[in-house]
Amino acid sequence: MKLYFANLGRHQATLSRGLLFVAVILSAASVFGWALPTPDKHANDDDKPLGKVPKLPVDSLPAEISATKIPGGFNGIPEAPADNATTLEKVKLGRKLFFDPILSTDGTVSCASCHQPDHGFASPDPIAVGVGGKVGKRNAPSVINRVFGNKFSWDGRDDTLEQQVLGPLKSETELGGDVELVIGKIKNNPEYVQEFHVAFGSDSKPPTAETVTVENLAKAIASFERTLTSGNSKVDRFRAAEYEALSKEARQGLWIFESRGGCWKCHSGSNLSDEAFHNTGVGFGKPDRDQGRFEATKNPSHEFQYKTPTLRDIEFTAPYMHDGSVKTLREVVEFYNRGGAADDPSLDKKMAPLNLSEQEIGFLVEFLKALSGESVLNPPH
């Protein structure tokens, strides 16, 4: 009998220590924002990997953001769609929604979680992480200068910013996928009902929740994103005859960019992007390789192609490539110096080894850094 009670005491002590360990882990998860596996109503989501839930940035942008200022280096700003003319009211509403976790089904992440202002409106995570720590399949690109774009998302599946905004809302991995739930939460918020009415309602009617729609939400956020521009970089000023704006190293990099490097073939125009799609060999040889633009078009010739990103403010948006596989700008240049993945049978014909020296690679990196410009994050002095 003594032995029985002794064993029982040891079992109870072991159980107590186990419960204490679980409590400590749960407490740490709460404090540090660790994403622990939780039951999911979507059975087909059970195999999605989990990561650390991204931070929830606060709006620390300047109080006033111009929707009409033309950034240096550009000749103008494209007009907004005819059914979504840019207004200060829409921009203000879209800005608030962009930073509000109300857009996620569990209230933990916002648009700004993947497009963090202090990271060039991109994500520091190689692959975007959304609600519940669910990891997606691609890096979250910057939304800087998307007003100059004509295709959106890495595979170009969206023709307008308004369409692109709806993608994360509908995604179970990103904002949760329950659009009706999100709209319901907004309709139950009197402050938002008033702001949607101001942006989209009629002056002759009192505020009602009828203006709180998915379409209007997308229009508001798209209107805000069209104000996120960057220009008047050191390179722009150099090209405008302010020759002291560029260091000697960056000037050498500019020469390589426009000549031996052939970078201009894809990174062309004022926004340094042809807005086209190319297979540079990223991901070649990996199992279950992301098929890129093919997923949007189902055209076999588009397999493994991705949209050319802008190079503006690129020094702030690491890691790079659609899969976040390249950590630094130097590694990016080294990748292209090798000609990408030369063994890839569908490699873009514009890809070829550059045969740059180590010093020349450094020059090109300095040029890329000099493309950081004046923006809402770096206002002109």
N, C-alpha and C positions, 0 to 999 in steps of 0.2 A: 504493500500500500504506500509506503514512504517513497519507493521508487516511482510509482505511478504519479504521485503529486509532484515529485521532482521533475519528471519528464514533462508533465503538464505545464509547470512553471517555465521550463526552458522553451516550450513551444509558444507560450504566450509572450515571452520576452522577444523571441524571434519575430513573431507576428507584429508586435508593437514597433520594433525597429523597421520592419518592412513598410508599415503604414507611415511612419515618420519620414522615411526616405521618399515615398510617393508624395507626401505633403510638401517636402522641400522642393522636389522637382516641379510640382505644379505652381508653387510660389515663385520660383525662379522664372518659369515660363511667363507668368503674369507680369513680373517686373521687367524682364528683358525682351518681351515680345516674341518669344520663341513660338514657332508654329507647331503645335503638337497634333498628331493625327486625331481627327474627330469624326464621328459618324456623319456621313454625307447622304443626302436624300437622292443623289444621282448615282445609281449603281455603276454606271460606266465611267465614273470619275475615280473609282477606288484605286486604280493603278497610277494615278497622277502623282509625280514626286512632290515632296513638300520642301519648302525652303523657309528662311527667316522672313517674316512679314516685313515689307519695306516700311520705312518711316513715313510719317504723315506730316509733310511740310506745311508750315503756316505761310500765309501770304505776307511776304516782306518786300514786295515789289513797290516801286514809287507810287505815291497816291494817285497821280495822274499819268496815264499812258496815252500817247497820241495815236489815233487811228488813221491819221492822214500824213504824218511826216514821212518823207521819202528818205530812206537811209542812203548815206554816201556810197557811191559806186553803182547806184541804180538810177534808171531814167524815170521811174514812176512806180506806182503800186497797182497791180491788177484790180479791176473792179470786182466787187463781190457779186455773187449770183443775183439775178434779177428778183428772185423771191426772198432774198435775205440781205437787203441793203444794210450796211454797217451803221449802227447808231450807238451813241454813248450809253443808252439804256441797255441795249443788248450786250455790249462789251462789259458793262458793270455786272450784269447778271451772270454772264458766262464766266467771268473772272471768279465770282463767288462760288459757282458750281464746280469750277475746275479744282478748287482747293477743299471742297466739302466731301467728307466720307459718306454723306447721305446717298451718294451715287452707287455705293457698293451695298450688296445685300446684307452684309454683316456689319456695316458701319466702321470698317477698319482701314480701308484704303480709299484713295481718291485718284483723280487723273494725275495730280501732282506727285503721287507716290512713285509712279513710273517715269514721270517727266519732271524731275526735280529741278527747280530754278537754280539752285547752287551747283548743279551739275550740267549746266548748259541745256536745261529742259530735256535731259535724257536720264537714263538710269545707270547707277554704278554697278548694277548686277549684270553679269554676262547674259543671262536670260531673265526676262521679265517675271516678277513674282506678284501674284494677285491675292484674292481673298483666301483666307485660311492657309496661306503659305503655298498655294498651288503654283507650280512652276510651268511657264508656258513653253514655247519652242523657239522663240526668237528674241533678240535684243530689242529693247524699247528705244527707237531712234528719237533724236531731238525734234521738237516741233518748231524750232527757230526757223524763220523765213519760209514757213510752209505756205504763206500767202502767195509765194512765187511758184508754187507747185502746180502741176496739172494731173498728177497721179499720186495716190496716197497708199500708205502701208508698203512694206518691203516688196510684196508681190504685185502691187499696183491694182489690187482688187477694188479700190474705191476711186471714183471719179471726182469727188468733191470732199472738202473738209467735213461737211455735214454728214456725209456717209461714213467717213472714217471715225467720227466721234461716236457713232452708234455701235461700231464694232466691239469695243471693250465692254459696253453696257450689255451686249447680247452674249458675251463670252463667259462661260461658267468659270474659266480659269482666271480671267482678269477681274472684272467687277462683279461677277456672280451669275449673270445671265437671266436674272428675274427682273425684266424691265418694268412689268406691271407693279411689282412690289416697290420699286424705286419711285415710280411716278406717284404711287399711293402715298408714300412717305412725304413727298414734296407737297402734294395736295393738302395734306394734313398740317402743313406748316404755314400759318397765316402770313408770315413775313415773305415767304416765297410766293404765295398767291398774289400778294400785292405787287411784288417785283416783276412777276410774269405779266401781270395786267399792265403795268407801266410800259414794259417792253413790247408787248404784243396785243394788248387790248384796245378797246375803243373808249375814248374820253366820255362818250355818252352813256356808258354802262358802268355800273358799280363793279368792283373787283369780284370775280368769281373764279372757281378752280378750272373753268373751261379752257383757259389759256395755258394751263399746265399740261402740255402734251409732249410726247417723245420728239416730235418734229421741232417744236419750239425750243426744247432743251438742246437739241443738236445745233440749231441755228445760233443760240446764245453762246455756247462754248466755241463754236467755229468762229464767231465774230470776235471773241476774245483772242483766239489763237492767231487771227490775222493781224493782230497788233504786235505780235512777238517777232520783231525784226532785228537784224544786226547788219551794220554796214559801217562805212567810213573807217575801215581798218587801216593799218599801216601800209598795206599793199595798195589800197584805194588811194591813199594820200600820196604815195609814191607815184602812182600812175597819173595823178593830178598835178605832177611837177613839184611835189614837196619831197625832194630827193633825199633829204636827211631823215625821212620817216623810217626808212629801211636800213638795217645794219648791212655791212658788207656780206656777211654770211647769208642773210635772207635774200639779198640781191642775187647772189650766186644760185640760191635755191629757185628763185623766180626764173632765172635763165634756164635751169635744168627742167623746170616744170613746163616751160613753153617750147623747149627744143628736144634734147636727147631723151628726157623722161617721157615725153608724149602724154603727160597727164591731162593736158587740155582736151584730148580727144573725147574724154568722157566728162571731165570736170570743166565744162565750158559755160560761157555766158556770165552774167553778173553774179548769179547765185552759185556759180561753179558746180553746176550739175546739168547734164543733158536731159534729165528727167526720163531717161531711157533705162533699159534693163540689160544686164550683162552677166555672164558666167565668168567669174575671175578665178574659179577653181577652189573657192573657200568650201570646205567640207568634203572635198574629194577624198575617197578612200574610207570614209566613215560609214559604219553600218547604218541603215535606215536614214540615208542622207535626205535632208529637207529638199523638196522638189521645187521650191521657189515659185516663180510666176506660173509655172504649169498648174499649180493648185488653183489659180484663179481663172485661167483660160482653157485648161485641158489641151493646149496646143503642144505637141511633143517638142517642137522647136524652142519652146520657152522653158524647158526643163533646166533647173538649177540657176536660173537668171534672177537677179535682184536689182531693185532700183538704185541708181547712182545717188548717194547722199550728197548734200551740200558739204563743202569743206569749211564753211564759215563757222567760227567758234569751235572748231573741231578739237582744239587742245583741251577743252573742258569735258568732252563727252565719252571718254574711255570707259569700258573697253569697246573695241571696234569690230566691224563686220556684222552681218545679220545674226550670227550666232555668238557674238561677244567673245570670240576665240583669240583675239589679238589684244594684248594688254596696253601697248604703248604706241605712240606715233612712229617711233623708230622701227618697231617691229612691223608696222604697216608698210613703211617704205621698203624694208628688207624683203617683205613678201612680194611686193611688186618688182623689186629689183631682180628677184629670182624668176620673174615671169609668171607668178602664181603657181598653180599646179600644172606643170608642163605635160604630165601624162593624162590629164583629163581630156577625153576624146571630144567633148563638146565645149572646150575652152574658147572663149571669145577670141576672134581673130586679131583683135587689137592688143591682146596680151603677148608680150615677148620679153625676154631678159633685157635689162637696161645696162648691165655691166658698169654700174656706178661704184666708185671707190668708197671706202668707209667715210672719208672726209666729205664726199659729195652727198652721201646719204644724210650726213649731219646738216649740210646746207639746205637740203630739201625739207628737213624737219623744222629748221628755223623759219623757212618760208611759210610752212603750214601754221606755225604758231603766230606768225604776223597777220594771219587772216582773221584773228579775233578782233571784233569791232565794237562800236558803240551800240548798246542795246538797253533793254530795261534793267539788265543786270549790271551793265557798265555804261551809265549815262555819260554824255559828253561833259567835259569840265569847262 
